[in-house]
Amino acid sequence: MIFTENPASPDGPIEHTGGPLPKGIGAEGDKDDKEYVCVNLSRLSASADRIVFVVSSFSGQTFEQVGTACCRLVDESFGREFARYRFTEAGPHTSLIMADLRRSGGWGMSAIGRTAAGQTFPDLLRVIDHHV
């Protein structure tokens, strides 16, 4: 579980920066980037085969107030964007299950785009499990 109050995995390959994408990553970032999660796939444990990306409003602000959400897959070693998922589900929900990154031979990412109610990881665990 990586989030603002727990910004890095214990073994180090996943980090939530809580800030905008640094210059030089993904063609100088993107004007819509508000924060990013850096995943070093080569450092993940061999037993790790899935990462689910969820955007949640810890303050309880709904997506009617937040607007759009976007998830980008960027290879920072080349500064190249491989995938972009833009979700525009405005509504009374406080969370969006955005994407699922899975290892099956190689790594692949799938858009999910499911809305949910909940502000914290424990609130969302059952919902995440149900949709992925």
CYANA upper distance limits for C-alpha pairs under 8 A (distance plus 0.5 A):
  1 MET  CA      6 ASN  CA      7.85
  1 MET  CA      9 SER  CA      7.90
  1 MET  CA    121 PHE  CA      8.08
  2 ILE  CA      6 ASN  CA      5.95
  2 ILE  CA      7 PRO  CA      5.85
  2 ILE  CA      8 ALA  CA      6.43
  2 ILE  CA      9 SER  CA      7.00
  2 ILE  CA     14 ILE  CA      8.05
  2 ILE  CA     15 GLU  CA      7.58
  2 ILE  CA     16 HIS  CA      6.99
  3 PHE  CA      7 PRO  CA      5.70
  3 PHE  CA      8 ALA  CA      8.37
  3 PHE  CA     16 HIS  CA      6.73
  4 THR  CA     16 HIS  CA      7.25
  4 THR  CA     17 THR  CA      8.27
  4 THR  CA     18 GLY  CA      6.63
  7 PRO  CA     15 GLU  CA      6.04
  7 PRO  CA     16 HIS  CA      5.22
  7 PRO  CA     17 THR  CA      7.18
  7 PRO  CA     18 GLY  CA      8.33
  8 ALA  CA     12 GLY  CA      6.74
  8 ALA  CA     13 PRO  CA      8.27
  8 ALA  CA     14 ILE  CA      6.11
  8 ALA  CA     15 GLU  CA      4.76
  8 ALA  CA     16 HIS  CA      6.67
  9 SER  CA     13 PRO  CA      7.05
  9 SER  CA     14 ILE  CA      5.88
  9 SER  CA     15 GLU  CA      7.05
 12 GLY  CA     43 ARG  CA      8.32
 13 PRO  CA     38 CYS  CA      8.30
 13 PRO  CA     39 VAL  CA      6.18
 13 PRO  CA     40 ASN  CA      5.41
 13 PRO  CA     41 LEU  CA      7.53
 13 PRO  CA     43 ARG  CA      5.89
 13 PRO  CA     44 LEU  CA      6.27
 14 ILE  CA     37 VAL  CA      7.49
 14 ILE  CA     38 CYS  CA      6.16
 14 ILE  CA     39 VAL  CA      5.01
 14 ILE  CA     40 ASN  CA      6.89
 15 GLU  CA     37 VAL  CA      6.02
 15 GLU  CA     38 CYS  CA      5.68
 15 GLU  CA     39 VAL  CA      7.11
 16 HIS  CA     35 GLU  CA      8.29
 16 HIS  CA     36 TYR  CA      6.51
 16 HIS  CA     37 VAL  CA      4.82
 16 HIS  CA     38 CYS  CA      6.90
 17 THR  CA     35 GLU  CA      7.00
 17 THR  CA     36 TYR  CA      6.38
 17 THR  CA     37 VAL  CA      6.77
 17 THR  CA     38 CYS  CA      8.25
 18 GLY  CA     34 LYS  CA      8.48
 18 GLY  CA     35 GLU  CA      5.63
 18 GLY  CA     36 TYR  CA      7.10
 19 GLY  CA     34 LYS  CA      6.57
 19 GLY  CA     35 GLU  CA      4.70
 19 GLY  CA     36 TYR  CA      7.10
 20 PRO  CA     33 ASP  CA      6.19
 20 PRO  CA     34 LYS  CA      5.19
 20 PRO  CA     35 GLU  CA      4.76
 20 PRO  CA     36 TYR  CA      6.89
 21 LEU  CA     25 ILE  CA      7.41
 21 LEU  CA     29 GLY  CA      6.08
 21 LEU  CA     30 ASP  CA      8.17
 21 LEU  CA     33 ASP  CA      6.76
 21 LEU  CA     34 LYS  CA      7.75
 21 LEU  CA     35 GLU  CA      6.57
 21 LEU  CA     36 TYR  CA      6.40
 22 PRO  CA     28 GLU  CA      7.85
 22 PRO  CA     29 GLY  CA      7.22
 23 LYS  CA     27 ALA  CA      8.48
 23 LYS  CA     28 GLU  CA      5.26
 23 LYS  CA     29 GLY  CA      6.66
 24 GLY  CA     28 GLU  CA      5.08
 24 GLY  CA     29 GLY  CA      7.44
 24 GLY  CA     79 GLY  CA      7.24
 25 ILE  CA     29 GLY  CA      6.14
 25 ILE  CA     74 VAL  CA      8.06
 25 ILE  CA     76 GLU  CA      5.78
 25 ILE  CA     79 GLY  CA      5.42
 25 ILE  CA     80 ARG  CA      8.18
 26 GLY  CA     30 ASP  CA      8.14
 26 GLY  CA     74 VAL  CA      6.26
 26 GLY  CA     75 ASP  CA      7.72
 26 GLY  CA     76 GLU  CA      6.82
 26 GLY  CA     78 PHE  CA      8.47
 26 GLY  CA     79 GLY  CA      4.76
 26 GLY  CA     80 ARG  CA      5.55
 26 GLY  CA     81 GLU  CA      6.03
 27 ALA  CA     79 GLY  CA      6.19
 27 ALA  CA     80 ARG  CA      7.19
 27 ALA  CA     81 GLU  CA      8.35
 29 GLY  CA     33 ASP  CA      7.41
 32 ASP  CA     70 CYS  CA      8.16
 33 ASP  CA     70 CYS  CA      8.44
 40 ASN  CA     44 LEU  CA      7.27
 44 LEU  CA     48 ALA  CA      6.91
 48 ALA  CA    103 ARG  CA      8.49
 49 ASP  CA    102 ARG  CA      6.07
 49 ASP  CA    103 ARG  CA      5.30
 49 ASP  CA    104 SER  CA      8.03
 50 ARG  CA    100 ASP  CA      7.53
 50 ARG  CA    101 LEU  CA      6.06
 50 ARG  CA    102 ARG  CA      4.87
 50 ARG  CA    103 ARG  CA      6.76
 51 ILE  CA    100 ASP  CA      6.37
 51 ILE  CA    101 LEU  CA      5.50
 51 ILE  CA    102 ARG  CA      6.97
 52 VAL  CA     97 ILE  CA      8.09
 52 VAL  CA     98 MET  CA      8.17
 52 VAL  CA     99 ALA  CA      6.39
 52 VAL  CA    100 ASP  CA      5.00
 52 VAL  CA    101 LEU  CA      6.68
 53 PHE  CA     97 ILE  CA      6.81
 53 PHE  CA     98 MET  CA      6.08
 53 PHE  CA     99 ALA  CA      5.73
 53 PHE  CA    100 ASP  CA      6.79
 53 PHE  CA    101 LEU  CA      8.48
 54 VAL  CA     95 SER  CA      7.55
 54 VAL  CA     96 LEU  CA      6.21
 54 VAL  CA     97 ILE  CA      4.92
 54 VAL  CA     98 MET  CA      5.94
 54 VAL  CA     99 ALA  CA      7.77
 55 VAL  CA     95 SER  CA      6.05
 55 VAL  CA     96 LEU  CA      5.70
 55 VAL  CA     97 ILE  CA      6.96
 55 VAL  CA     98 MET  CA      7.44
 56 SER  CA     94 THR  CA      6.35
 56 SER  CA     95 SER  CA      4.66
 56 SER  CA     96 LEU  CA      6.89
 56 SER  CA    118 GLY  CA      7.87
 56 SER  CA    119 GLN  CA      6.20
 56 SER  CA    120 THR  CA      7.75
 57 SER  CA     61 GLN  CA      6.18
 57 SER  CA     62 THR  CA      7.58
 57 SER  CA     94 THR  CA      5.90
 57 SER  CA     95 SER  CA      6.75
 57 SER  CA    119 GLN  CA      6.12
 58 PHE  CA    119 GLN  CA      5.25
 58 PHE  CA    120 THR  CA      6.91
 59 SER  CA    119 GLN  CA      7.75
 60 GLY  CA     94 THR  CA      6.57
 60 GLY  CA    118 GLY  CA      8.49
 60 GLY  CA    119 GLN  CA      6.74
 61 GLN  CA     65 GLN  CA      6.97
 61 GLN  CA     66 VAL  CA      7.54
 61 GLN  CA     94 THR  CA      6.78
 62 THR  CA     66 VAL  CA      6.84
 62 THR  CA     91 GLY  CA      7.28
 62 THR  CA     92 PRO  CA      5.77
 62 THR  CA     93 HIS  CA      5.88
 62 THR  CA     94 THR  CA      5.13
 62 THR  CA     95 SER  CA      8.38
 63 PHE  CA     67 GLY  CA      6.11
 63 PHE  CA     68 THR  CA      8.06
 63 PHE  CA     89 GLU  CA      7.89
 63 PHE  CA     90 ALA  CA      5.51
 63 PHE  CA     91 GLY  CA      5.82
 63 PHE  CA     92 PRO  CA      6.66
 63 PHE  CA     93 HIS  CA      6.45
 63 PHE  CA     94 THR  CA      6.53
 63 PHE  CA     95 SER  CA      8.19
 64 GLU  CA     90 ALA  CA      5.36
 64 GLU  CA     91 GLY  CA      5.27
 64 GLU  CA     92 PRO  CA      6.56
 64 GLU  CA     93 HIS  CA      8.44
 66 VAL  CA     90 ALA  CA      8.45
 67 GLY  CA     88 THR  CA      7.55
 67 GLY  CA     90 ALA  CA      6.67
 68 THR  CA     86 ARG  CA      7.74
 68 THR  CA     87 PHE  CA      6.47
 68 THR  CA     88 THR  CA      5.33
 68 THR  CA     89 GLU  CA      7.71
 68 THR  CA     90 ALA  CA      7.66
 69 ALA  CA     86 ARG  CA      6.44
 69 ALA  CA     87 PHE  CA      5.79
 69 ALA  CA     88 THR  CA      7.07
 70 CYS  CA     84 ARG  CA      7.54
 70 CYS  CA     85 TYR  CA      6.06
 70 CYS  CA     86 ARG  CA      4.80
 70 CYS  CA     87 PHE  CA      6.51
 71 CYS  CA     84 ARG  CA      6.29
 71 CYS  CA     85 TYR  CA      5.62
 71 CYS  CA     86 ARG  CA      6.96
 71 CYS  CA     98 MET  CA      7.43
 71 CYS  CA     99 ALA  CA      7.98
 72 ARG  CA     81 GLU  CA      7.50
 72 ARG  CA     82 PHE  CA      8.13
 72 ARG  CA     83 ALA  CA      6.14
 72 ARG  CA     84 ARG  CA      4.87
 72 ARG  CA     85 TYR  CA      6.78
 73 LEU  CA     81 GLU  CA      6.39
 73 LEU  CA     82 PHE  CA      6.04
 73 LEU  CA     83 ALA  CA      5.56
 73 LEU  CA     84 ARG  CA      6.89
 74 VAL  CA     79 GLY  CA      7.27
 74 VAL  CA     80 ARG  CA      6.10
 74 VAL  CA     81 GLU  CA      4.76
 74 VAL  CA     82 PHE  CA      6.25
 74 VAL  CA     83 ALA  CA      7.77
 75 ASP  CA     79 GLY  CA      6.25
 75 ASP  CA     80 ARG  CA      5.88
 75 ASP  CA     81 GLU  CA      6.86
 75 ASP  CA     82 PHE  CA      7.69
 76 GLU  CA     80 ARG  CA      7.09
 85 TYR  CA     98 MET  CA      8.47
 85 TYR  CA    111 ALA  CA      7.05
 87 PHE  CA     98 MET  CA      8.33
 87 PHE  CA    113 GLY  CA      6.88
 89 GLU  CA    115 THR  CA      7.98
 93 HIS  CA    115 THR  CA      6.73
 93 HIS  CA    116 ALA  CA      6.11
 93 HIS  CA    117 ALA  CA      5.62
 93 HIS  CA    118 GLY  CA      8.35
 94 THR  CA    115 THR  CA      8.30
 94 THR  CA    116 ALA  CA      6.98
 94 THR  CA    117 ALA  CA      5.77
 94 THR  CA    118 GLY  CA      6.45
 94 THR  CA    119 GLN  CA      6.91
 95 SER  CA    115 THR  CA      6.37
 95 SER  CA    116 ALA  CA      5.53
 95 SER  CA    117 ALA  CA      6.34
 95 SER  CA    118 GLY  CA      6.74
 95 SER  CA    119 GLN  CA      7.35
 96 LEU  CA    113 GLY  CA      6.86
 96 LEU  CA    114 ARG  CA      6.15
 96 LEU  CA    115 THR  CA      5.04
 96 LEU  CA    116 ALA  CA      6.43
 97 ILE  CA    112 ILE  CA      6.76
 97 ILE  CA    113 GLY  CA      6.13
 97 ILE  CA    114 ARG  CA      5.63
 97 ILE  CA    115 THR  CA      6.79
 97 ILE  CA    116 ALA  CA      7.89
 97 ILE  CA    128 ILE  CA      7.43
 98 MET  CA    111 ALA  CA      6.57
 98 MET  CA    112 ILE  CA      5.72
 98 MET  CA    113 GLY  CA      5.29
 98 MET  CA    114 ARG  CA      7.29
 99 ALA  CA    109 MET  CA      7.27
 99 ALA  CA    110 SER  CA      6.07
 99 ALA  CA    111 ALA  CA      4.95
 99 ALA  CA    112 ILE  CA      5.54
 99 ALA  CA    113 GLY  CA      7.48
100 ASP  CA    109 MET  CA      6.12
100 ASP  CA    110 SER  CA      5.79
100 ASP  CA    111 ALA  CA      7.01
100 ASP  CA    112 ILE  CA      7.42
100 ASP  CA    132 VAL  CA      7.89
101 LEU  CA    107 TRP  CA      7.31
101 LEU  CA    108 GLY  CA      6.21
101 LEU  CA    109 MET  CA      4.85
101 LEU  CA    110 SER  CA      7.03
102 ARG  CA    107 TRP  CA      6.05
102 ARG  CA    108 GLY  CA      5.98
102 ARG  CA    109 MET  CA      6.85
103 ARG  CA    107 TRP  CA      4.91
103 ARG  CA    108 GLY  CA      7.00
104 SER  CA    108 GLY  CA      8.04
112 ILE  CA    131 HIS  CA      8.45
112 ILE  CA    132 VAL  CA      8.41
114 ARG  CA    131 HIS  CA      8.01
116 ALA  CA    124 LEU  CA      8.03
116 ALA  CA    127 VAL  CA      7.58
117 ALA  CA    123 ASP  CA      8.41
117 ALA  CA    124 LEU  CA      7.98
118 GLY  CA    123 ASP  CA      5.57
118 GLY  CA    124 LEU  CA      6.24
119 GLN  CA    123 ASP  CA      6.91
119 GLN  CA    124 LEU  CA      7.96
120 THR  CA    124 LEU  CA      6.98
121 PHE  CA    125 LEU  CA      6.44
124 LEU  CA    128 ILE  CA      6.49
125 LEU  CA    129 ASP  CA      6.62
126 ARG  CA    130 HIS  CA      6.61
127 VAL  CA    131 HIS  CA      6.85
128 ILE  CA    132 VAL  CA      6.71
